[in-house]
Amino acid sequence: MHNYFYKLKKMPTYKEYFLLHWIVLIWGFTAILGKLITLSPLELVIYRTAIATAISGLVLLYYGQFKSKIKNIEILKMLFTGFLIALHWLLFFGAAKLNASVCLAGLTTATLWTSILEPIIQKKRIKLYEMGLGLIVMLGLYQIYNAEISHSLALFMAIGSAFFGVLFSILNARFTHRHHHQTITFYEMLGAFLSMMIFLPFHDVFFWSEVTLRFEPTFNDWIYLFILGGICTVYAYSLSVKLMKKFTPFAVNLTVNLEPVYGIILALLIFGEEEEMKIGFYLGTLIILLAVFTYPFLKKYFDKKRNKKLRKMVEKRKNMPNYHLKKGNKQKLSSQTSL
């Protein structure tokens, strides 16, 4: 009978909800840093992942985590997941360089991508209300695209960034119950760094040719890079991996949709008129955010409905004569074997 019930996780505490929103606020600042740093998107990701790998490696060395044995196949999986987060960041910073606000608006498609990818990867049934919310998100994107058609490249890059970010988070959730969060951070940052170094010779083929690679950060760049690599990556990233033990991938990505809200406000405060958009942009963003905030209420409603249906199935099963007969036979058999 236990097969008819969900195996529930321990509910997250208010502190854990606060930490999740705190991380999203930090991530909202990364688009600002991406625009402030004078390096190209590829250089930025290489420096970010190199700093993050070094810091997380030192943390592992300090706590003696390197001594823990991990199978080679698990290391390879984490390195590959690091490649996905590198693609996410490469497109993200490319979009941020073009326009930070449009970049952050494009990231709100994470809800749509999660509703499509999570059922496929985790072999779950597709939920129609999630797909419906995804379509509303697309409506909001259409509104943004019409309002800011001159920034369409930034929007498409941001949508691609959201896709790889969601794919990463779903695959990454599998590691959280098997390995320490600092260990996961180290190997994934190493994978991200190595994949970008391999990508380096093909930069001009896949990115716009007018972006020159110089690898000469200014003094201010180094300050921003260490904030990006230390606080926005090692601290926020490892803490988010730890919190994934309590939250589902959809719940995490839903909260991450607040990143554009925090980021757009910060962009307006820091860059001023440069980041001001037409009214259609804010209308489209509002449509997307309404879809995002509607999700918890719909989920609660449909979960109640499904649980009610499951309880009826269990009660019906209890009332079946064969059920009691089988139960009695099992008890009789267990008493005989104990003798």
C-alpha positions in Angstrom: 0.0 0.0 0.0 3.0 2.3 0.6 3.5 2.5 -3.2 0.4 4.8 -3.4 2.0 7.5 -1.3 4.6 10.1 -2.1 8.0 10.0 -0.5 8.1 13.5 0.8 11.3 15.5 1.6 11.7 17.4 4.8 10.0 20.8 4.2 12.5 23.7 3.8 12.7 26.1 6.7 12.2 29.9 6.5 15.9 30.3 6.8 16.4 28.1 3.7 13.9 30.1 1.8 15.7 33.3 2.8 19.0 31.8 1.7 17.6 30.8 -1.7 16.3 34.3 -2.3 19.7 35.8 -1.0 21.5 33.6 -3.7 19.1 34.8 -6.4 19.8 38.5 -5.4 23.6 37.8 -5.7 23.0 36.2 -9.1 21.0 39.2 -10.1 24.1 41.2 -9.7 26.2 39.0 -12.1 24.7 40.7 -15.2 25.8 44.0 -13.8 29.4 42.7 -13.2 29.3 41.2 -16.7 28.7 44.6 -18.2 31.2 46.4 -15.9 34.1 44.0 -16.7 35.8 45.1 -20.0 36.7 41.5 -21.1 34.9 39.5 -23.8 32.3 36.9 -22.6 34.7 34.0 -23.2 37.6 35.6 -21.3 35.1 36.5 -18.5 33.9 32.9 -18.2 37.5 31.6 -18.3 38.7 33.9 -15.5 35.5 33.3 -13.5 35.8 29.5 -13.6 39.6 29.6 -13.1 39.2 31.7 -9.9 36.2 29.5 -8.7 38.2 26.3 -9.3 41.2 27.6 -7.4 39.1 28.9 -4.4 36.9 25.7 -4.2 40.1 23.6 -4.5 41.7 25.4 -1.6 38.5 24.9 0.5 38.5 21.2 -0.3 42.2 21.0 0.6 41.6 22.8 3.9 38.8 20.5 5.0 40.5 17.4 3.7 37.7 16.6 1.2 40.1 15.5 -1.5 40.7 12.3 0.5 37.1 11.1 -0.2 37.1 8.5 -3.0 34.8 9.3 -6.0 34.3 7.0 -8.9 35.9 8.2 -12.2 32.5 8.0 -13.9 31.0 10.4 -11.3 33.9 12.8 -11.9 33.3 12.7 -15.6 29.6 13.4 -15.2 30.4 16.4 -13.0 32.9 17.7 -15.5 30.3 17.4 -18.3 27.8 19.3 -16.1 30.4 22.0 -15.7 30.5 22.2 -19.5 26.8 23.0 -19.5 27.1 25.7 -16.9 30.0 27.2 -18.9 27.7 27.4 -22.0 25.0 29.0 -19.8 27.4 31.7 -18.6 29.0 32.3 -22.1 25.6 33.1 -23.6 24.5 35.0 -20.4 27.5 37.4 -20.4 27.3 37.7 -24.2 23.7 38.9 -23.8 24.6 41.1 -20.8 27.2 42.9 -22.8 24.6 43.8 -25.4 21.9 44.8 -22.9 21.7 43.7 -19.2 17.9 44.2 -18.8 17.0 42.3 -21.9 19.4 39.5 -20.9 17.7 39.2 -17.5 14.2 39.2 -19.1 15.2 36.3 -21.4 16.3 34.3 -18.3 12.7 34.1 -17.2 12.1 31.4 -19.8 13.7 29.0 -17.2 10.2 28.1 -16.1 9.2 27.1 -19.6 12.3 25.1 -20.2 11.9 23.3 -16.8 8.3 22.3 -17.6 9.6 20.7 -20.8 13.0 19.2 -19.8 12.3 18.0 -16.2 9.5 15.4 -17.3 11.7 14.2 -20.2 14.9 13.7 -18.2 13.3 12.5 -15.0 10.7 10.4 -16.9 7.8 12.1 -15.3 4.4 12.9 -16.7 4.1 16.3 -18.3 1.9 18.6 -16.3 -0.5 20.5 -18.5 -0.7 23.5 -16.1 3.1 23.9 -16.3 3.0 23.8 -20.1 0.1 26.4 -20.0 2.3 28.7 -17.8 5.1 28.1 -20.3 2.9 29.4 -23.1 2.1 32.5 -21.1 5.9 33.0 -20.7 6.2 32.8 -24.5 3.5 35.5 -24.8 5.5 37.8 -22.5 8.6 37.1 -24.6 6.8 38.0 -27.8 5.8 41.3 -26.1 9.4 42.0 -25.1 10.6 41.1 -28.6 8.2 43.5 -30.3 9.1 46.3 -27.9 12.8 45.8 -28.1 13.4 44.2 -31.6 16.8 46.0 -31.8 17.9 43.9 -28.9 16.7 40.6 -30.4 20.2 39.0 -30.4 20.6 39.7 -26.6 17.1 38.1 -26.1 17.8 35.0 -28.1 21.2 34.5 -26.4 19.5 34.9 -23.0 16.9 32.3 -23.9 19.7 29.9 -24.9 21.4 30.7 -21.6 18.2 29.8 -19.7 17.9 26.5 -21.6 21.5 25.4 -20.6 21.0 26.7 -17.1 17.9 24.6 -16.6 19.4 21.5 -18.2 22.4 21.9 -15.8 20.2 22.3 -12.7 18.2 19.2 -13.4 21.3 17.1 -14.0 23.1 18.7 -11.1 20.2 17.7 -8.7 21.3 14.1 -9.0 24.7 14.8 -7.4 23.5 16.6 -4.3 22.5 13.4 -2.4 25.7 11.6 -3.4 28.5 14.1 -2.9 29.5 17.1 -0.7 28.5 20.4 -2.2 32.0 21.8 -2.2 33.2 18.7 -4.1 30.5 19.2 -6.7 31.5 22.9 -7.1 35.2 22.1 -7.6 34.7 19.4 -10.3 32.0 21.4 -12.1 34.0 24.6 -12.1 37.0 22.6 -13.4 34.9 21.1 -16.1 33.6 24.6 -17.1 37.2 26.0 -17.2 38.6 23.1 -19.3 35.7 23.2 -21.8 36.2 27.0 -22.3 39.9 26.5 -22.9 39.1 23.9 -25.5 36.5 26.3 -27.0 39.1 29.1 -27.2 40.5 28.4 -30.7 36.9 28.3 -32.1 35.9 31.7 -30.6 35.7 33.6 -33.9 33.7 30.9 -35.6 30.8 30.8 -33.0 31.0 34.4 -31.6 31.0 37.7 -33.3 34.4 38.3 -34.9 34.6 42.0 -33.8 35.1 40.8 -30.2 38.8 40.6 -29.7 40.5 38.4 -27.1 43.2 40.2 -25.2 43.4 38.6 -21.7 44.5 41.8 -20.1 42.2 42.6 -17.2 42.4 46.1 -15.8 42.7 46.7 -12.0 38.9 47.2 -11.7 38.4 44.1 -13.8 40.4 42.0 -11.3 38.3 43.4 -8.4 35.0 42.5 -10.2 36.4 39.1 -11.3 37.2 38.1 -7.7 33.7 39.2 -6.6 32.3 37.2 -9.5 34.5 34.1 -8.9 34.4 34.2 -5.1 31.1 35.5 -3.9 28.8 35.0 -7.0 30.2 31.6 -7.9 31.9 29.6 -5.1 29.8 31.0 -2.2 26.4 31.3 -4.0 26.9 28.3 -6.3 28.0 25.8 -3.5 25.2 27.1 -1.3 22.6 26.6 -4.1 23.9 23.0 -4.6 23.4 22.4 -0.8 19.9 23.8 -0.9 19.0 21.5 -3.8 18.7 18.7 -1.2 15.6 20.5 0.1 14.1 22.1 -3.1 12.9 20.5 -6.3 14.6 21.7 -9.6 11.3 23.4 -10.6 11.1 25.2 -7.2 14.7 26.4 -7.6 14.2 27.6 -11.1 10.9 29.3 -10.2 12.7 31.3 -7.5 15.6 32.1 -9.9 13.0 33.9 -12.0 13.2 36.7 -9.5 16.8 37.3 -10.7 15.5 39.6 -13.5 13.5 41.6 -11.0 16.5 42.2 -8.8 18.9 42.6 -11.8 16.7 45.1 -13.7 16.3 47.3 -10.6 20.1 47.2 -10.0 20.7 47.9 -13.7 18.5 50.9 -13.7 20.1 52.2 -10.5 23.7 51.7 -11.7 23.4 52.4 -15.5 20.4 54.8 -15.5 19.0 55.8 -18.9 21.3 53.3 -20.7 19.1 50.5 -19.4 15.7 52.2 -19.7 13.3 50.3 -22.0 10.0 50.9 -23.8 6.8 50.3 -21.9 6.2 47.0 -23.9 9.4 45.6 -22.4 8.1 46.0 -18.8 4.6 44.8 -19.8 6.1 41.6 -21.2 8.3 41.1 -18.1 5.2 41.6 -15.9 3.3 38.9 -17.9 6.2 36.5 -17.4 6.4 37.2 -13.7 2.7 36.8 -13.2 2.9 33.4 -14.8 5.8 32.5 -12.4 4.0 33.6 -9.3 0.8 31.8 -10.3 2.7 28.5 -10.3 2.7 27.8 -6.5 -1.1 28.2 -6.3 -1.8 26.0 -9.2 0.6 23.4 -7.9 -1.0 23.4 -4.5 -4.5 23.0 -6.1 -3.5 20.1 -8.4 -1.5 18.3 -5.7 -4.5 18.4 -3.4 -6.7 17.0 -6.2 -4.2 14.2 -7.0 -3.8 13.3 -3.3 -7.5 13.1 -2.9 -7.7 10.7 -5.9 -4.9 8.6 -4.5 -6.7 8.3 -1.1 -9.8 7.1 -2.8 -7.8 4.5 -4.7 -6.3 3.3 -1.4 -9.7 3.1 0.3 -11.1 1.2 -2.6 -8.2 -1.2 -2.4 -8.8 -1.7 1.3 -12.4 -2.6 0.7 -11.6 -5.3 -1.8 -12.0 -8.9 -0.4 -8.8 -10.1 -2.0 -6.8 -7.4 -0.3 -7.7 -8.7 3.2 -7.3 -12.3 2.1 -3.8 -11.5 0.8 -3.0 -9.6 3.9 -4.2 -12.5 6.1 -2.1 -15.0 4.0 1.0 -12.8 4.4 0.5 -12.7 8.2 -0.1 -16.5 8.4 3.0 -17.1 6.3 5.1 -14.8 8.4 3.9 -16.6 11.6 4.8 -20.0 10.1 8.2 -18.9 9.0 8.9 -17.5 12.5 8.2 -21.0 14.0 
